């Protein structure tokens, strides 16, 4: 089973090698958290995840053909 994996912001430099691959293999029934742990992603406090452009939690069960996008947390204001 395969997913697309994209990383944005400050995390993109750290995971540039991973992003060179079009598809990433995973085991059926794997959660987003398990997949990201295999990719050496830092703890949840350092990212926000979407799958197929919808916000998901780390217990999301990834599916064949999903597109996983990881964003650094957003902060700002006056």
N, C-alpha and C positions, 0 to 999 in steps of 0.2 A: 504494500500500500504506500502511496506517495502523497506528499503535501508540498505546496510552495511556501517558502519561508522568507519574509522580508523584514528588515530591521531599519528603523529610521532614527534621525537625530544623532546624539552623541554615541549611541550604541552601534551605529552603522560602521564606524571605523573598527571597532573591536571585533565585529563579526563579518568583515569584508570577505574573508575566504569562504565562509558558509554561503554567502549570498551569490557567489559565483556559480553555484549549482542551481539548475532550474528546478529540480525536484529532490526532495529528501525522503528517504525511506522511514517507515515507522511500523510498529506492531499493532495489529488490530486490538481495539479496546484501550489504547494508550490515552491518558489524559494529556491536556495541554501542559500541565506542570511536569509530567514525566518526560514529555518530548523536549521541553525547554531545558530540563536538567541534563539530558543527554547532550544538548548543544552547549553546555556550560554557561547558561544564562544566569545572571546574578539573581538574588532573591526578589520576590514579587514587589517589594517596596521600590524597586528601580525600574519598573516597566508597567505599561498598560497594554492589553492584548485585544485585538479584534480577529475574528475569523470570518472570512467572506464579508468584510466590512461591517460586522456587528460586534459590539462590545461583548466579551465573554469573560468568565471567571476561570481560574486555573483548573477547576475540576471538569471543564468541558472535555468530552470524549471526541478526539479528532477523527475525521472521516477521510476516506480516500478522495483526493481532489481538492481538499480544503486549501485556502490561502490564509496563512497565519501572518499577521502583521504585528510587530512589536514597536511600541513607541515609548520614549522616556516620559516620565511624569511631566505634566505641564504646570507651571506656576507663574505668577506674575501679578500685576496690578499696581496700584498707586499707593 
